[in-house]
Amino acid sequence: DLGKERRRSMATVDLIRCCLDSIRQISENIDDAIVYLDAGSTESFQLIEAFPLFLELGARAVCSLESISALDKVVGWSSNPDHVVKIAVITSSLLSDAHRYILRCLSKLQSVKHCAIYTSISEVAHSAYPDSPLGPDAFHEYATLLKQDYEELVKRKELDHSAFSHADVGKDGITLPEDEGWSHLTSFDDAIAAYDDDSVIRQEEDTTELGVGVVRSELVVSVHHFPLIVCPLSPRVFALPSEGCIAEASLSTESGNSISSALPPLSTGKLTDTDDAIPGASLTAHFLYHLALKMDLKLEIFSMGDLSKNVGKLLMDMSSIYDVGRRKRSAGLLLIDRTLDLLTPCYHGDSLLDRMLSTLPRGQHKATVSQTTDSEGKLEGGVAKVRHLPLTVQIPLESFILQDDSKSYIKLLESLESFVHGWNSIESDSQNSEPVKFRKQPNDESFSCFHELHGTFVSTHNFRGAPYLEAIVERRTKDSVMLIKKWLQESLRQEKVSVDVKVRPGFPSKSELHSLVKLLAKRQSSLVKYKGIIQLAAATVCALDELNSTKWDAFSSAEKILHVNAADASQSLAAQISDLINKTALGALQLQNKNQSGKSRGVFTLEDALLLTIVGYILAGENFPTSGSGGPFSWQEEQFMKEAIMDAVLENPAVSKLKFLHGISEKLECKLGKSISDEKKDSSDPSNFNDDQWGDFDDDKDASKDHDAFGGMQLKLELRDRVDNLFKFFHKLSAMKRNAALREGGPLPFEGRRSENLHSSKGLLYRLLESVLEKHDIPGLEYHSSTVGRLFKSGFGRFGLGQAKPSLADQSVILIFVIGGINGVEVREVQEAVAASSRPDVEVILGGTTFLTPNDMRELLLGDYSYI
């Protein structure tokens, strides 16, 4: 621990510090302004706890851009009673996507004279994005168009106020010029609510007569680039905001080598035309380029995977000869496609953070996309967007903070209800609002929005110099829980709180942790002082809950058995996969027989079994040669698995989420509902138990039975076709690593037959970093020369002045970015690889498009984003 603390103190690369410094650099536009954050920037700044910094820099208030309220201008921390004249908008989206919210914000706050907009998407990236209507001078163009749209909106209002009444307009929105590609306001009532006489204070000196209408001519709009909107889990680990434009951008188009729009295509060794690059590749390249600039790093670029090589080429093209004279710290950038290792994020590995993110409720997406989507999730006339779950979790704290005294509990609920009612009544039409009396019980579900107290992760609180999340992600589950127990005990000792609960040495139970957290949160002073520890401990208690831990452990056990069988024979692996699928069908059948009480529901659902099937196919592709059927299993083995899936689908009522069943899911549900009703009818009708088994000779009934039989047979044939396509998708996944090895001239030096013990084998990042630090040659690792390097190679090289190819191992800073996402196990394994190497002083920064859990992988591979 002392060695780790010493390395941390000597570290010069700190993402959290860079993010906070970037906010300080825009303090001029934050001072005395209302700061509006969109969902992506809120997710980022919540992790680094930037809100106190905004207030320290003089912000009046920090508000949500998507949830603008007229009360934003009167509720603030500043004591300055003057009208709001400045706003600052920080967005992680394209300006065209954020436009409707910014315009609504200006319409709500009438006295604004200065509007500073910060976007994480660079000016060049705006012009390069397929759906962006802005050109090379994107920021200046947008500032001009925003002023024009705002002045047009004010003119319409001032020309005839009565024309925009509720009766005349209804719910029609104001449509902005279509040729500009801007989204319309969701509701005209929202846009002009602030113009009412009782909610707007007009100042004559702020307006100027222009023609017939009154428009605001003093509004100054400035647009800036703010690249550091990331979600750091520690100073050296980050993901991109889930609702940011970069994370939402598609990483592949539907083709023979694509498996999901949220994942890079399978590697073929061919680069796509960078002039028509995938949107996610272009945005990722621009982000990494500006990230290196903000961190003052000069990148030596290496890549593995087709999409990563495209991003590397774009980064290489962005490099300039003018960077030569600048003094920058050299760093190595390693770009990796997620599709080179799909197993690691699918596993239920030894990571407490992965357990927490799979267990806790995640934040909900806000509507930020202007275009409407069709049934397949594609934007009409636009690029498909990928919806990842945000890192903003909801840690339930009410059971730890609220005391057993029911009177104080109800009093707190009354206060919350009165506050929310008073807040909403200001904007309501009713003027005769009476005080609301608390009439609901604490357990009333309709009142849950008032009494649920939620915490979330933060990455900047220090405990003896170590951020909490950093300490958690670098350890295994057991070590992490033991560390949290130690933190709780030391905190109670410092606060001189007597522990009247018997705590046994060793691994703590859920009840022990719950008691320790409740003691520490009993006093408000200790609750505020140790909220980072309290929130992590509360999340740990949820992750260790019997129901959650049982399912996680069941997954882990099934994956271990798959590994063992993959090292044996294909027959054993196929038999286990079929058995897992059959158990889901049996569980669904028992659930129906129990009148859907849920008590007999199995541990695994059909979706869970299909995720394990994907794991089994990838393992089979690594261990077994291809059979005649095109996959790693024989025709007979595959038929057993297909029949098992068909039976499970016919018995499972919740199949609509599976992408390969789109189009027939309604028929399946109707078929299932009819069979259930027929069974109930047969069981309730005593005539069905007659000894006469000849049946009824009614012609109408016979025709109905024949029609049902024909419909059932047709449905089964359609289902069989869908299942066949699903297995073609499995074949593609099983062949990806074998094809990559053939293309690169052989397997990687660390690749071989996987160990039978799942937890003794490491993921791709560990083995790749281990080989890099040991300076082994890695097939498929491509180096992208800079502008100067190409000049030496093509020009001066003929005179003997060529440059030697740099080695990634020679860099003191290595930035690894996984296009497609990272998970908690990989974060820990990267730190283990550095600690076990001969270069423990190297600084490794790990980042990814998003943070993945096994549930996320199941959705990406089998859900709406899949190319099944």
Buried (B, 14 or more C-beta within 10 A) or exposed (E): EEEBEEBBEEBEBBBBBBBBEBBEEBBEBBBBBBBBBBBBBBBBBBBBBBBEBBBEBBBBBBBBBBEBBBBBBEEBEBEEEEBBBBBBBBBBBBBBBBBBBBBBBBBBBBBBBBBBBBBBBBBBBBBBBEBBBBEEEBBBBBBEBBBEBBBBBBBBBBEEEEEBEEEEBEEEBBEBEEEBBBBBBBBBBBBBBBBEEEBBEEEEEBBEEEEEBBBBEEBEBBBBBBBBBBBBBBBBBBBBBBBBBBBBBBBBBEEEBBBBBBBBBBBBEEBBEBEEBBBBBBBBBBBBBBBBBBBBBBBBBBBBBBBBBBBBBBBBEBBEEEBEEEEBBEBBBBBBBBBBBBBBBBBBBBBBBBBBBBBBBBBEBBEBBBBEBEEEBBBEEBBBBBBBBBBBBBBBBBEBBBEEEEEEBBEBBBEBBBEEBEEEBEEEEEEEEEEEEBEBEBEEEEBEEBBEBBBBBBBBBEBEEBBBBBBBBBBBBEBBBBBBBEBBBBBBEEBEBEBEEEBEEEEBEBEBBBBBBBBBBBEEEBBEBBBBBBBBBBBBBBBBEEEBBEBBEBBBEBBBBBBBBBBEEBEBBBBBBBBBBBBBBBBBBBBBEEEEEEEBBBBBBBBBBBBBBBBBBBBBBBBBEBBEBBBBBBEEBBBBBBBBBBBBBBBBBEBEBBBBBBEBBEBBBEBBEEBBEEEEEEEEEEEEEEEEEEEEEEEEEEEEEEEEEEBBEEBEEBBEEBBEEBBEBBBBBBBBBBBBBEBBEEBBBBBEEBEBEBBEBBBBBBBBBBBBBEEEEBBBBBBBBBBBBBBBBEEEBEEEEBBEEBEBBEBBBBBBBBBBBBBBBBBBBBBBBBEEBEBEEBBBBBBBBBBBBBBBBBBBBBBBBBBB
